[in-house]
Amino acid sequence: MAEADNAISLRRLDAHYIGMLEYAQAWELQKTYVKQIDQGEREESLLLLQHPPTYTMGSDKHPEHLLLDEDQLAERGITLFQIDRGGDITYHGPGQIVGYPLLYLDAEGLNLHGYLRSLEQVIINWLSEYGIEAGRKPEYTGVWVGHSKIAAIGVKFNKARKRRGFVTSHGFALNIKSGIAEEGFSGIVPCGIQQFGVTSFNDLTGLELTVEEAAMQLLPHFAKEFKYDLKLIEE
């Protein structure tokens, strides 16, 4: 009975697997959801999707970490966005799960660093199912396997207007497809980190897991780590 009572008390989280979406559209969608969640007009949500080839540069920007000029970006079909999350430059592209958790964090007992560590833990726990020993590097945010980063994390805490606390936006990017490091990350210094590399799930395992399959497997780990009653919303 205690377990049943605890399950009932969990907050609801709506999970959406959207598929491919242009970065600009996803950014506007996040802003809309953040406002609606703050006003109590929408459940807290997790958006899982892919982007066409895109570089995003956060508030800790270093233009020199973009190694391509405008002509080279156009030739490769990669768009560039200056955005409002923390962190430096990173890559989004096909074969990568991008997760945008849009969650309300109450001001009482607020631990913003703990939120980042929980995002990392979701991915670490999922990878462990496949025998992949992933972890953290104390000086860097993200998830690492040895000296190669498999997931980047950059978030924004939007101050809530109706309640005391924040609504999160932006989130994580988890590399799934083989060869993604060469396809997109070779044109930047990812997150400004020069001394370490980038890897992907399929490169590590030799499997051919799709982004959608990986996203569905990730959901229960997210719900467990953040203590939500998850509902998958069919798009």
N, C-alpha and C positions, 0 to 999 in steps of 0.2 A: 504493500500500500504506500509506503514511504517513497518508493521509486516512482509510482504513478503520480503522487502528489507533486513530486519534484518536476516531472515532465510537464505537468499542467502549468507550472509556474514559469516555464521558459518563455522568453519573448519570441515572437514570430519573425522569421527572416524570409523574405521572398527572393528566390534565386532565379535569375534569368540567363539562359544561354542564348546569346544573340547571334553568334556567328560572326561574319565579316562586317565591319562597320568603319567608315571613314573616321579619322581621329577627330576632326572638327565636330562631327555629329555626336560622337561619344562624349566629348567635353561639354557640349551644350546639354546633353541628356543628363549628365552628372549634376550640373548646376540646377536643372529643373527638379531632379529627385531630391537634392539637398534641401531646397526650399520647401518642397512638399513634406518631407520627413520632419523638418523643423516645425512646420505648422500643423503636424498631425494629420495630414491629408493622404499620407502614403506609409505603408509598412517599411521598416528598415529593409535594405535590399543589397544584393550582391549581383553585380553585372559581370558575366564572363563572356569574353569575345576575342576576336582577332582584329588586327588592323592591317591595312595595306602598308607597304614599307614607309616607315615614319621615324624621324628623329625628334625627340622632345628634349628641350633644354630647360631645367628647373631654375629655381631662384639662386642656387649656388653655381651660376653659369660661368664657364670659361670658354669663350669662343674658339680659342686655339685647340680645344679638344675635338672640334669638328675638322676633319682632315680633308674634306672635299669642298670645292668651290661650287658656285651656283650651277655652272654648266655640267659639272660632274654629277651633282644631285639630280638634275633634270635627265641626264643620260641614264642614270640608274633608276629613275622613277621614284625617288625618295623625297617626301615632303618634310619640311622642318617647322616646328612650332616652339615658340617661347611660351612656357606655361607657368601656372601658379602653384606647383608643388615644390617641395624641397628637393635638393640634390642637383646633380650636374646633368650631363647629356647621356641619353640612352637610346636604344633602338627598339622599335616595335615592328613586327612583320608577320606574315603568314607562317604558321607553324609554331606560334607562341601563344600561350594562354595569357591574356591580360585580364586581371581581376580588379574590379572597382567595388570595394565594400563601402556602402553608404550607411553608416551606423551612427546612432546617437550615443555619445559618451557623456554620462552624467558627471557633473562637476564634483560630486561627492566621491572621494577616493580616486580621483582621476589620475591615471598613470599613462602619459602619452608615450613614453619609451616602452612601457609594458605592452602597449598596443602594437608597436612595431615588432617586438619580440614574439608576440602571438601570431602575427602574420607569417613570420619566419617559421614558427613551430608547425603551422599547418602544413607547409611544404616539406619540412624535415620529416614529419610523421608519415606523409604520403610516400615519400621516397624510400623510407625504411621498409615499406611493404615489399619493395623490390630488392631489398638487400643493399640499397645504396646508403652508405654512411655519410650523410650530409650534416653540415653544421654552420657555425658562424665564425667570422673573423672579428675580434673585438673592436678593431678600429673602423670597420666598414659595416654598413647596413646591407642585408641581403642574405642569400643562402648559397653556401659554397660546398663543393665536393673537391676535397684536396685544395689545390691552389686555383681552381677554376670556378667562376661564378655561374650558377645555373638559374638563379632568380634574382632580379633587381627589385627594390622596393623604394617607392617615393610617395609620400602622402601629403595631404593638406588637412588641417583641422579648421573647419569653418565654425566660427562662433555662432552658437544658436541664438536666435532672437526671441523665441517664445519660452525657452527654458534655460536653466543654468547648465551650460556644458558646450559640447561641440558636436557637429555632424562631420564625419570623415568623408573624404573624397580621394580620388586617385588610388593607388594601391600597389599591386605587384605585377611583374611580368616574368612568366616561367617558360623557359625554353624547352620545347618538345622535339621539334623536327631536327633530323640530322643535317649538319652543314649550315645551320643558321648563323653560327659565328662568322663564317666566311662571307655569307650573303649580306649581312647588315652591319655587324660589329666592326668589320675591318675598316670602315670609313670614319671611325671615331676612336677616341680614347674613352672607353665605357666608364661612366661615372668618375672620370678623371684618374682611373687606376691603370697605370702603365705596366706594373710589374707582374700582373696576374692575367690569366686567360678567361675565356668564356666556353661553356660546354652546354650540352642539351641532354634531355632524358634518353632520346633514341641513340645518340652517340655513345652514351654510357652503357646502355643495355643491349644494343644491337636489335632492339624491338622496333616495330613500326606503329607505335601507338598514335592514334589521331588526337588532335587537339580536343575534339568533343569528348572522346573516351576519357582522356586525362581529366578534363573539367568535371565530368560526372563522378569520377573517382575521388576528386578533391573535395567535393561538397560535404560528405559526411565528416571529414576531418575538420573542415571549417566550422560546421555546426557544433561539433564536440568541443573544439578549442575555445570558441567564443560563447558556448552555452546558449544556442538558439534552437528553436523548433523550426526546422527548415521546410519550406514549401517550394517546390520547383514549379515555376510559372512557364507554361508552354507558350512560345512565341509564334 
